[in-house]
Amino acid sequence: MRGLLARLRRALNPGRILRITPVGRIYLVLTIGIGVGALNTGNNLLYLVLGLLLGTIVVSGILSERVIWDLEVRRLMPDGVFADEPFPLRYEVRRKRGQAFALSIKESGSIASPGAWAPVVVGGQPVVVRTTATAPRRGPWALQAIEVATSFPFGIFEKIRTLRVSDTLLVYPRRGFACDPDGVDRTPPRGDSGSSRHRDGTADLADLRELAVGEDARRIHWGKTATTGKLIGVEREREERRQVTLSVDAGLSGEELDRACEDAAGQTALLLARGYDVGLDVGRRHLRPGHGAPHERRILSALALVGFGDER
Amino acid sequence: MRGLVSRPPGLLSRDLAALSAFGAVALSGVLPLPVLIIFPIVFVLSLLGVRPLAGRRTVSVIVLLVIGVGLFAAVALSTLDLVIAAVSFATLVTSHRMLAEPTPQASRQVLLSGLLLVSGGAALTGEALFALLLTTFFLTASWSLAWLVLARDEAVLAGGERQAVSRQLVVGSLTTLLLGVGFFVVFPRLSWNLANRRGSPGLGGVTGMSDTVKLGGGGDIKTSVRVAFRAELTPNPGVDELRAYWVGRHFDSFDGSEWTSSQRPLTPAGTVVLHRASRRSLGQLSQDIELTPAYGSRTLVAIDTPTFFARGRGVSVAGTQPMPLVHVPGDQVFGANEANTTTYMATSDGAAGVDQTEPSPAASGLPAGLDPRVAPLADELARGATTPLAIARQLEQELKRRYDYTLDLPGDVADPLADFLFVRRAGHCEDFATALSLMLRLKGIPSRLTTGFFGGERAGARYVVRAGDAHAWAEAYVDGAWVRLDATPDQGRAASGGRWAALVAQSWEQLEDWWRSRVVDYSFQDQLSFVRSLARPPAIAQTQSSTLSLPDGSAPRAVLVATGLAMLGVGVWLASRRRQASHPAADFLAEIERRLEARGLDVRSQPLEELSHQLSLAQHPLSQPLAQACRRYLEARFAGRPLTPAERSTLLAGLETPRR
């Protein structure tokens, strides 16, 4: 019964918007004019032309519906997005069968983007298209829906379908110039400890052990896994490095908080480049010092979430 | 040619659409000559990629507007029809946009103004060729519009993608045509009829049945193979070539260059009786005649000698309506109203001496400036004959023997008769008939000139007479009755078009006939009949034969149903082929995703492991069961440890009911 109701609701609210294009407006005016002419004169050839014009409208509706029907779109979220910087937003468009043409894909929310363009999508062959978007400030941006529009086949109407695809885009603080924090040793690192190549988990092989539940699948050693018949993970050595822990006053708010987060983000990049292990204290959240790009992303993520009630 | 090769796909179809639209209007034959000349030049230039108006928008638009003002000023001064002015202007706008920068906007403007042209063509012509041009326009315009949509951002499509687009467009275009025909059939014909226009006769034809016959004109009509009228004869003569004289109009007054009639029409009536049947006649020849739009006149024709006209019907866009008949003393009948097609019944008596109408005084008159050499010539030609009938026959034969038939005439000359008799010594039927009529009058025999047709070729159950069969001959009033005399040499009587041309024309006319009856003259009555036929399908014919016979229309229906079923079968087969066997672990993963989606989690935008990681960080109740399920999936898929059904159910059940 609930399924039936859901189907009925979908049928009554198909989530389609029909927009008339500028050329479509002229087309409709001409169609009405020719219709009036046919009625007025009784000229059968005008009726024939009118029939073809109406047929074009119907076919336009059917084909555009076929194009945006059975369409799946998902976002391929970018790894790191900074506030006020254009970033590539990619969409994977797929359909099980048939073809889709002239698809314009864009966000339905507050992220500004001109929209991605997919001229043809063939059934069973996903197509990845991209556009450029910009987020005005840091924080978690809830992307709720994607608008898929097509003016195929004749460009008279634009049919728009809104797909409910929820994602959270985490926007890091704006990048800018950063000063050294107080009490930081400005002497160069010793040995390999400052090398950005020596990241966590990328040093010499220390051990092979069974992968624990919840552990990152990228640690799987595929060869040993296939040989032993169980999931085997890799453990690597770490090295000693200099440590700094940055802090952001979580009691700040608004513009001040944003600026503090931007400073912390800038200092993190600076210190990591100098070979430091950088940690972060922000409100209830504490990140132990670490280094490498994944750790930097963790810090940036934490800074992005400060003030949004999600600083775990 | 480089421009032609490198054109984007939408541009060629755009130009072809514009050409079709122009053809649809040009077909009516009413476009002004400059417009007729300009567009083909523009088309060729556009095809070659030459765009002289690119970058000259302001100047060219001003010139266009000036021409537009001129055209509509001509309308205001009543020197040009409004519709013709409108389509002429639309042609110029189309040409202007074709020679401008080929932007998508300009292309769409070309197609929209092309649509205006097609509509103008629909208002101005009723030719079957219009259907072809209309179809071409819609197909090419649809194609062009679609490519304009796809060519955004100058995206280049691969070969396979282009094929996919083309397939879709072909299906879409054909569906559009079918729907268009469907709308045409069912759209109610409730016309307001406030500004109806009479259909144009189109290209070629118009038989020249006018109120006067002016000598000195050319003989272009003799080469026309368009059907002027069709006649069903009862009893059917059963011959392929009828070689009959079809009487149209009589003229008794001649002023030296032009024949007119001195008779005045009577009041319109339903029937017109001209003569009573001859006692010597074995029977009347009944004719059901249909005058086509190419006939171009209201004069009714019938085989010599017509005795009776009735059952006049005028077929126009408003439907079929009764047509009153008007009798002009002197054996002429015409329809009282204008119509695209006129049908009527006539009877004729083939016996001699049927028409005993008294000649008018004008039938003995001679023009004031008659060349003095004509009378001696008449005496010379009639030498030896004593009775009026013998004189008439001798003059007829001598003219036929001594003078040649030609259609190569000089046009207007001061004295066309003298030019024929003494200078060129060759002419066409009107010259021969005029010369004979005047020589008869010089010999004291009343005469008149008759215009009509000579010929008739069998086409199925009917005979068709072409515009090229138009003919003129003389009639002499001898012994109390009018006698037909035809001095024109035999080769000049019937149409002079080639045999193949006639064959092609005959096929085309059959198509035109179908087009007129099924499309141009489609009416509300036809719609009612169509609906009735749907409500009450024809009953199966009861035959004495033991073999099974299908009712009319069943065979096509059966073919349609069989085709539909076959297509459905092929579709199901193709769909079943597409199904591919998948790995059991993949099914397990799909089921995991489905259950997570049912619980409102987004599994499409991120890998499952990432989701599992996020849930674990969030201490979500599903994090543990999901992590276990993911791990088992990886083991089943990559570590060679397949899932047992029980294990599968347990893991999936964990996702269904979260632990708290």
Interface residues (C-beta under 8 A of the other chain):
Chain A: V23 I26 Y27 L30 I34 G37 A38 L39 N40 T41 G42 N43 N44 L45 L46 Y47 L48 V49 L50 G51 L52 L53 L54 G55 T56 V58 V59 I62 L63 E72 R74 R75 L76 M77 R97 Q99 F101 A102 W117 P119 V120 V122 G124 S151 F152 P153 F154 G155 I156 V165 S166 D167 L211 V213 G214 D216 A217 I220 W222 T225 A226 T228 G229 K230 L231 R312
Chain B: R108 L112 L115 L116 V118 S119 G121 A122 A123 T125 G126 F130 A131 L134 F138 S142 L145 A146 L148 V149 L150 R152 D153 A155 L157 G160 E161 A164 V165 Q168 L169 G172 T175 T176 L177 L178 L179 G180 V181 G182 F183 F184 F187 R189 L190 S191 W192 N193 L194 A195 N196 R197 V317 A318 V519 V520 D521 Y522 A575 R578 D602 R604 S605 Q606 E609 S612 H613 S616 L617 S623 Q624 A627 Q628 C630 R631 L634 E635 F638 A639 G640 R641
